[in-house]
Amino acid sequence: MLRIYNRQVDMLESLLHPELKELPKELKIIDEILSDPDFTEPFEGKLREKVKEGVFSEDLGRPTTFIASYVRLMYLKFRYQLSYEELLEDVRYNIAKRLFCGFSLTEPLPDDTTLIKLTHKLGEDFIKELFKAIVKEAHNRKFIQGKKARIDTFVLSSNIHYPTDASLLYDGIRVIGALGKRLKSGLSGIKERLYNYRAKAKRILLRLNLKLKDSDAMKEGILKTKPLEELSHLAMRSISRGRRLIEASRGFIKDKGVLIEKTHKKLNHFIELTERVVSQTKAIMAGAGHVKDRIVSIFDEGARPIKKGKTFPMVEFGRKVVIVEAENGIISHLQGFEGNPNDQTLLLDAVRAQKEVAGHIPGAIATDRGFYDPSGKVEEELRAIGVKRISIPQRGYKDHKQKRRERSKWFRELQRWRAAQEAKISHLIRRFGMGKSLMRGRVGANLWLYWGGFASNLWQMARLVT
């Protein structure tokens, strides 16, 4: 049963000293912003859509955590980079934070697993609309006018270990073995034997690591060593055994419960991923320099190796994110992409996205030279939709006209303003946890991205008020 606001009044609060009930300045301003009718109307509208879709019921089932309280809890989580357990522990013994989140002194807080389930149940579209609503609130309060925008990209890393062909093969072998064992224990009557090759794979992996320390082996080329071939062969045997178990269990999973069906689907999914890992390993051992859509983790198959021209780390593993900032450091648009699309292809959509907030295209934009298009088509399209001043430094040789343009006062002012976005991205990574997503998959990365942007905008608006 859906519950949005906590209307319960606690008589014990009247006995507290007024200073104990007073919120810190930041939380007081944020509470006022989140209670503004201009913000709450689209927020409530999105929840009514969830009721129509059948995600929640208005009068049936166990009552949910108050959604307004949940939003405030998630702000504190990303503001202070807390785990769900640490968040609830912090709020439980802090009167001011309890009152900010809408919990009375005698009311129990939800469990950490309840918040995790609610995050996934509300889904990506809910937080995306919530992010847009807070940006529109910033526009209504005149914090942004939408006259100019600065655009950049960064990498939202996945929470995975450094990927090597050997470690990916080992991951596939151990996961197939574990899921196969779980599936077989839940089904009686299956005669198909399952061998778990995890221990053998671990011994091969350790032998391979010892080879890496041998300078002679490094000179010969470690990709063609015998241990890696053995590991690849062992993965194929594990896949074959897993396939036989899936076929043998098809007639047994009916009416055995949701968990058995999920395990069956998971096993099939990880077998397919491990097959892709084996094929890409064989291609690399054969001398292929580049493998298209290379898997870097079987637990997050959407993550990709991305080079951003940094000295360290040279390669990041995750998703590229385009960020658009308006005036006063308010983030007006965020979007994650799987793979490593060219920055030039992202610019036009990023500029158009600000129109949803401000109601008009920004008159001036500033980016780094990574967005420069030598053909000039992107700049023509930007001028066609209404962008008057485009501050994008040219790469390579510059003629006299381009040099004079880049030395002009307006161009340099926009570039100086753009340079501050590097500090903004660093601040988002350090203070709001947007350097690494601790949620798996494309949906999890987008949830992490939008909650981080939502918390950052709220914090920035509180600073602007003070």
RAKAKA-V486813 format. One record per pair of residues at least 24 apart in sequence whose C-alpha atoms are under 6 Angstrom apart, sorted by the first residue. I is the first residue (numbers start at 0). J is the second residue. Records with the same first field share a line. If there is no record, write none. Layout:
# RAKAKA-V486813
I=J / J
This chain:
# RAKAKA-V486813
0=56 / 57 / 58 / 59 / 60 / 61 / 62 / 63
1=55 / 56 / 57 / 63
2=63 / 65
3=65 / 66 / 67
4=65 / 67
9=103
22=95
25=461
28=461
68=100 / 101
71=100
74=454
77=431 / 451
78=431
83=111
84=111
123=446
130=453
135=356
143=326
145=357 / 361
146=361 / 362
147=361 / 362 / 363 / 364
148=324 / 325 / 364
149=323 / 324 / 364 / 365 / 366 / 417
150=322 / 323 / 366
151=321 / 322
152=320 / 321 / 322
153=319 / 320
154=318 / 319 / 320
155=317 / 318 / 434 / 435
156=316 / 317 / 435
157=317 / 435 / 436
158=437
162=295
164=280
171=273
172=234
173=197
178=266
222=284
223=284
238=270
299=440
303=338
329=456
342=370
343=370
362=386 / 387
363=388 / 389
364=389
365=390 / 413 / 417
366=391
367=391
368=392 / 393
